[in-house]
């Protein structure tokens, strides 16, 4: 029996989870097909989506889904940027609210605080994209300061 009213929060989450579980967004499922790839311009790890991100990602999602329907093996590559300066500012504000400073902490302790902050809050944009229904290949998500990428940059 159907509910009296539609509950989008329940339906969207359930449907999106089934899409992810089925592997619908994974690249490499059609090894003989022509490929198509888009890289999400990495949003800053410190932020939240704004209307420009939503528009940009919606257009990319439409292209990825269209090319999948055309039979292509599609990679929509997700990732986030470390946003060094803005991340430092956000963490320093957080520390100041607790009467601490990066100078007093020293470099190593401050870096630990930054990584702790990133682990706790850094997934906000990715979670928002998922809530929008973005069909990116989430298992391939990357962060600009992942260890081996950092070594490659250095």
LOKOL-834452 format. One line per field, with one value per residue (C-alpha): residue number from 1; x, z, y; chain; residue in one letter. Coordinates in steps of 0.1 Angstrom, whole numbers. Last residue first. Example, Ala and Ser with C-alpha at 12.3 -4.5 7.8 and 13.67 -1.06 7.14 Angstrom:
2
k = 2, 1
X = 137, 123
Z = 71, 78
Y = -11, -45
c = A, A
r = s, a
***
This chain:
154
k = 154, 153, 152, 151, 150, 149, 148, 147, 146, 145, 144, 143, 142, 141, 140, 139, 138, 137, 136, 135, 134, 133, 132, 131, 130, 129, 128, 127, 126, 125, 124, 123, 122, 121, 120, 119, 118, 117, 116, 115, 114, 113, 112, 111, 110, 109, 108, 107, 106, 105, 104, 103, 102, 101, 100, 99, 98, 97, 96, 95, 94, 93, 92, 91, 90, 89, 88, 87, 86, 85, 84, 83, 82, 81, 80, 79, 78, 77, 76, 75, 74, 73, 72, 71, 70, 69, 68, 67, 66, 65, 64, 63, 62, 61, 60, 59, 58, 57, 56, 55, 54, 53, 52, 51, 50, 49, 48, 47, 46, 45, 44, 43, 42, 41, 40, 39, 38, 37, 36, 35, 34, 33, 32, 31, 30, 29, 28, 27, 26, 25, 24, 23, 22, 21, 20, 19, 18, 17, 16, 15, 14, 13, 12, 11, 10, 9, 8, 7, 6, 5, 4, 3, 2, 1
X = 568, 536, 541, 547, 515, 496, 509, 497, 463, 468, 447, 418, 405, 372, 376, 350, 326, 323, 301, 263, 253, 219, 217, 222, 254, 266, 258, 278, 307, 305, 305, 332, 360, 343, 357, 386, 396, 395, 417, 441, 443, 447, 476, 492, 489, 506, 535, 539, 540, 510, 518, 521, 489, 469, 446, 419, 392, 375, 410, 415, 384, 394, 429, 413, 391, 421, 444, 417, 413, 450, 456, 425, 430, 410, 382, 375, 351, 359, 329, 341, 319, 321, 299, 266, 247, 228, 261, 269, 236, 243, 277, 265, 235, 259, 283, 254, 242, 277, 281, 246, 251, 286, 272, 243, 266, 280, 297, 332, 364, 374, 375, 357, 377, 368, 348, 368, 348, 355, 340, 352, 342, 330, 350, 356, 320, 320, 352, 337, 314, 282, 256, 276, 245, 252, 255, 221, 205, 218, 204, 170, 169, 181, 158, 127, 131, 139, 113, 84, 53, 20, -7, 18, 13, 0
Z = -45, -65, -69, -32, -24, -48, -30, 4, -5, -4, -35, -23, -45, -50, -70, -50, -56, -94, -98, -104, -84, -68, -51, -18, -31, -41, -6, 10, -12, -2, 35, 34, 48, 82, 105, 85, 74, 110, 122, 93, 103, 140, 132, 110, 140, 163, 139, 132, 168, 191, 203, 167, 156, 183, 211, 231, 221, 197, 185, 175, 154, 138, 131, 115, 92, 83, 76, 54, 35, 28, 19, -2, 1, -31, -33, -57, -79, -113, -136, -155, -183, -204, -233, -242, -253, -220, -202, -224, -213, -176, -177, -196, -171, -142, -156, -160, -125, -112, -127, -116, -80, -77, -89, -65, -35, -22, 12, 20, 36, 13, -15, -46, -71, -107, -111, -137, -167, -187, -217, -230, -261, -251, -250, -212, -203, -165, -163, -147, -118, -115, -117, -93, -79, -44, -56, -74, -44, -21, -44, -43, -5, 1, -25, -12, 25, 20, -8, 15, -8, 10, 18, 18, -9, 0
Y = 175, 172, 134, 131, 150, 128, 97, 109, 122, 160, 168, 146, 118, 100, 68, 48, 77, 72, 102, 99, 131, 125, 160, 143, 127, 162, 174, 145, 153, 190, 182, 156, 178, 183, 156, 142, 177, 190, 161, 168, 205, 197, 173, 200, 224, 198, 194, 231, 244, 247, 282, 295, 276, 294, 283, 301, 276, 300, 308, 272, 271, 304, 289, 258, 279, 301, 272, 256, 288, 290, 254, 248, 210, 204, 178, 150, 132, 116, 111, 81, 68, 37, 47, 31, 62, 60, 62, 93, 109, 101, 117, 148, 152, 148, 174, 199, 192, 196, 231, 242, 229, 244, 277, 275, 271, 238, 240, 248, 239, 210, 234, 223, 201, 207, 175, 155, 143, 112, 94, 61, 41, 7, -26, -25, -16, -18, 2, 33, 29, 50, 21, 0, -17, -5, 31, 30, 12, 39, 66, 50, 47, 82, 97, 78, 86, 123, 126, 115, 112, 115, 89, 61, 35, 0
c = A, A, A, A, A, A, A, A, A, A, A, A, A, A, A, A, A, A, A, A, A, A, A, A, A, A, A, A, A, A, A, A, A, A, A, A, A, A, A, A, A, A, A, A, A, A, A, A, A, A, A, A, A, A, A, A, A, A, A, A, A, A, A, A, A, A, A, A, A, A, A, A, A, A, A, A, A, A, A, A, A, A, A, A, A, A, A, A, A, A, A, A, A, A, A, A, A, A, A, A, A, A, A, A, A, A, A, A, A, A, A, A, A, A, A, A, A, A, A, A, A, A, A, A, A, A, A, A, A, A, A, A, A, A, A, A, A, A, A, A, A, A, A, A, A, A, A, A, A, A, A, A, A, A
r = x, x, x, x, x, x, x, x, x, x, x, x, x, x, x, x, x, x, x, x, x, x, x, x, x, x, x, x, x, x, x, x, x, x, x, x, x, x, x, x, x, x, x, x, x, x, x, x, x, x, x, x, x, x, x, x, x, x, x, x, x, x, x, x, x, x, x, x, x, x, x, x, x, x, x, x, x, x, x, x, x, x, x, x, x, x, x, x, x, x, x, x, x, x, x, x, x, x, x, x, x, x, x, x, x, x, x, x, x, x, x, x, x, x, x, x, x, x, x, x, x, x, x, x, x, x, x, x, x, x, x, x, x, x, x, x, x, x, x, x, x, x, x, x, x, x, x, x, x, x, x, x, x, x
***
